[in-house]
Amino acid sequence: MKKVWYLLCFVAVFSVTNKASSQGFLKKLKDKVSNAVNNQIDQKAGVPASNGTSSNDNNTNTTSSGKPTNKGGGGLSNTAPPDVNAQITDAISAHAAKNYSDSRYSLQQALIGVEIQLGHQIIKSLPTSLDGLNVDTAQDIVTSTQWGWSNLTIHRVWKNGADKQLTVTIGNAGMYASIATMYFSNASMIEANGGKQNFKQVRVKGNKALIQYEDRTGYTLIVSIGQTSMIVYECINFANEQEVMNTANSIDIDGIKKLLGEQ
């Protein structure tokens, strides 16, 4: 599963040039993450995604461009992650035959396979119940983006059967380090200027973090862990900031950092 949304989620930070856009970044981040993940969940459930181009008239068989509207096709079938050992064997064989392009491709596939295995190891380390919330395993997602190492995403949701929900997204990508530094610095500037904001800097188990609250979406907590990784907590219908912090602290962040190699 391609996770192009990684770039979409974080490229918005580079347009943060003033106070107003800084305060809106967390909302953009959360919305983009939520929309992308929800689309992936719908695909797993067999719900067709909207292409955003069809007419509202049910009797219309064409889009505004005059092209016919696709009415089905079955989508794509799920495939197993790359077999690491098989890909390494293929890489060695291709290299021996001096087919370096195929050798590189197989090595890249092997790395993706290792990342998927690592992601499943991390998601298994997360609790099945958390502060009265139970895991919704149907929404568990582990993906590796692009080629190579450090492009991992882990997604898990906990619910209480009513209207309280916690969503945790763990991301491991090299771009996070510079983005985190930029945004934490920007947040410091706003606080230093005495401006009114709906977010503030905090720490979670010694790690730098930002927390934001909005009436419509609840709390968002972004924790920077190590050089290349971040954890995003989306907390809906939590009573207060302290409850969010208590829940965040109940997750074994140090264990996650160790598995990711972030020391």
C-alpha positions in Angstrom: 0.0 0.0 0.0 1.5 3.3 -1.1 1.6 6.0 1.5 2.0 9.1 -0.6 0.0 10.8 2.1 3.2 11.1 4.1 4.4 13.8 1.8 1.0 15.4 1.8 0.7 15.4 5.5 3.9 17.3 6.1 4.6 19.4 3.1 2.2 22.0 4.4 4.7 22.9 7.1 7.0 24.6 4.6 4.3 27.2 4.0 4.3 28.2 7.7 5.5 31.7 7.5 3.3 33.5 10.0 1.4 33.1 13.3 -1.9 32.2 11.8 -0.6 29.5 9.5 1.5 28.1 12.3 -1.5 27.6 14.5 -3.3 25.8 11.6 -0.6 23.3 10.9 -1.6 20.7 13.5 -5.2 20.8 12.2 -4.0 20.3 8.6 -1.7 17.4 9.8 -4.5 15.7 11.7 -7.1 16.1 8.9 -4.7 14.8 6.2 -3.6 11.8 8.4 -7.3 11.0 9.2 -8.5 11.3 5.7 -5.7 9.1 4.2 -6.1 6.4 6.9 -9.9 6.4 6.6 -9.5 5.9 2.8 -7.2 2.9 3.5 -9.7 1.4 6.0 -12.6 1.8 3.5 -10.5 0.0 0.9 -9.9 -2.9 3.3 -13.6 -3.0 3.9 -14.5 -3.0 0.2 -16.1 0.5 0.3 -15.4 2.2 -3.1 -13.6 5.6 -2.8 -15.1 8.7 -4.4 -13.0 10.1 -7.3 -14.4 13.6 -6.7 -15.2 14.1 -10.4 -18.6 12.4 -10.9 -21.8 14.4 -11.3 -24.4 14.6 -8.6 -27.0 13.4 -11.1 -27.4 9.7 -10.7 -28.7 9.5 -14.3 -25.5 11.0 -15.7 -22.9 8.5 -17.0 -20.1 11.0 -17.7 -18.0 13.5 -15.7 -17.8 17.2 -16.4 -14.9 16.6 -18.8 -17.1 14.3 -21.0 -15.3 11.1 -20.0 -17.4 8.2 -19.0 -17.8 7.4 -15.2 -16.2 4.2 -14.1 -18.9 1.9 -12.6 -16.7 -0.8 -11.1 -13.7 -3.1 -11.7 -13.2 -5.0 -8.5 -10.3 -2.9 -7.3 -6.9 -4.5 -6.4 -6.3 -7.6 -4.4 -4.2 -7.5 -1.3 -0.7 -9.0 -1.7 1.6 -10.3 1.0 4.6 -8.2 2.0 7.8 -9.1 0.1 9.5 -12.3 1.2 12.8 -11.1 2.6 14.8 -14.2 2.1 13.5 -14.8 -1.5 14.2 -11.2 -2.4 17.8 -11.4 -1.1 18.3 -14.6 -3.1 17.0 -12.9 -6.2 19.3 -9.9 -5.6 22.3 -12.1 -5.3 21.4 -14.0 -8.5 20.8 -10.8 -10.4 24.1 -9.3 -9.1 26.0 -12.4 -10.2 24.5 -12.0 -13.7 25.5 -8.3 -13.6 21.8 -7.3 -13.8 22.3 -4.5 -11.3 18.9 -2.9 -11.8 17.1 -6.1 -10.9 19.5 -6.6 -8.0 18.8 -3.2 -6.6 15.1 -3.7 -7.0 15.2 -7.0 -5.1 17.2 -5.4 -2.3 14.7 -2.6 -2.0 11.9 -5.1 -1.8 13.7 -7.0 0.9 14.1 -3.8 3.0 10.3 -3.1 2.6 9.7 -6.6 3.8 11.9 -6.0 6.9 10.1 -2.8 7.6 6.7 -4.5 7.5 7.9 -7.1 9.9 9.2 -4.4 12.2 5.9 -2.6 12.0 4.0 -5.7 13.0 6.4 -6.2 15.9 5.7 -2.7 17.1 1.9 -2.9 16.7 1.9 -6.2 18.7 3.8 -4.4 21.5 0.9 -1.8 21.8 -1.7 -2.6 24.5 -5.1 -4.1 23.4 -6.9 -2.0 26.1 -6.0 1.5 27.2 -7.7 3.5 29.9 -11.0 1.9 29.4 -10.7 1.8 25.6 -10.5 -1.4 23.6 -8.5 -1.9 20.4 -10.3 -2.0 17.0 -8.0 -4.4 15.2 -9.9 -3.9 11.9 -8.3 -0.5 11.7 -4.7 -1.7 12.4 -2.5 -0.6 9.5 1.3 -1.2 8.9 2.8 0.2 5.8 6.2 0.9 4.2 6.5 3.9 1.9 8.8 4.2 -1.1 12.1 2.3 -1.3 14.6 1.6 1.3 14.8 2.1 5.1 13.0 4.4 7.5 9.6 4.9 5.7 7.4 3.1 8.2 3.9 3.9 9.4 1.9 2.2 12.1 -1.7 3.0 12.9 -4.0 1.8 15.7 -7.4 2.8 17.1 -8.9 2.3 20.5 -12.6 2.9 21.3 -15.0 2.5 24.3 -18.1 1.5 22.3 -19.6 5.0 22.7 -18.1 8.2 21.5 -14.6 8.2 23.0 -11.7 7.2 20.7 -7.9 7.3 20.6 -6.0 7.0 17.4 -2.2 6.6 17.5 -0.1 6.9 14.3 3.6 6.2 14.6 5.8 7.4 11.7 9.5 6.7 11.0 10.9 8.8 8.2 14.1 10.9 7.8 12.1 14.0 6.9 10.7 14.2 10.4 13.8 15.5 12.1 14.0 18.8 10.1 10.2 19.2 10.2 10.0 18.7 13.9 12.9 21.2 14.5 11.2 23.8 12.3 7.8 23.5 13.9 9.0 23.4 17.5 11.1 26.5 16.8 8.1 28.2 15.2 5.9 27.4 18.2 8.5 28.8 20.6 8.6 32.1 18.6 4.8 32.4 18.9 4.8 31.7 22.6 7.7 34.2 23.1 5.7 36.9 21.3 2.8 36.4 23.7 0.3 35.5 21.0 -2.9 33.7 21.7 -2.7 30.1 20.6 -4.7 26.9 21.0 -1.6 24.7 21.4 1.5 24.6 23.6 4.7 22.7 24.1 4.8 19.8 26.5 6.9 16.7 27.2 5.9 13.1 27.2 8.3 10.8 29.0 11.0 13.4 28.4 10.3 13.7 24.7 9.4 17.1 23.1 5.8 17.3 22.2 3.1 19.7 21.0 -0.6 19.5 22.2 -3.5 21.2 20.5 -7.3 21.4 21.4 -10.2 22.1 19.1 -13.9 21.8 20.1 -14.7 20.0 16.9 -11.9 17.4 16.8 -10.7 17.2 20.4 -7.0 16.9 21.4 -4.0 16.3 19.1 -0.7 15.4 20.7 2.5 15.2 18.5 5.6 13.6 20.2 9.0 13.7 18.6 10.9 10.5 19.4 14.6 10.3 18.4 16.0 11.5 15.2 13.5 10.4 12.6 10.3 9.3 14.3 7.1 10.9 15.6 3.9 9.7 17.4 0.6 11.4 16.7 -2.2 10.9 19.3 -5.7 11.9 18.2 -8.0 12.0 21.3 -11.7 12.4 20.8 -14.0 13.2 23.8 -11.2 13.1 26.4 -12.2 15.0 29.5 -9.2 17.3 29.7 -5.5 17.8 28.9 -4.4 15.7 31.9 -6.3 12.7 30.7 -4.6 13.0 27.3 -1.2 13.2 29.0 -1.9 10.2 31.3 -2.9 8.1 28.3 0.1 9.1 26.3 2.4 8.3 29.2 0.8 4.8 29.5 2.2 3.7 26.1 5.7 2.3 26.2 7.4 5.0 24.2 10.9 3.8 25.2 10.0 0.3 23.9 8.9 1.8 20.6 12.1 3.9 20.3 14.2 0.8 21.0 12.4 -1.2 18.3 12.8 1.7 15.8 16.5 2.0 16.7 15.9 5.5 18.0 18.3 5.9 21.0 
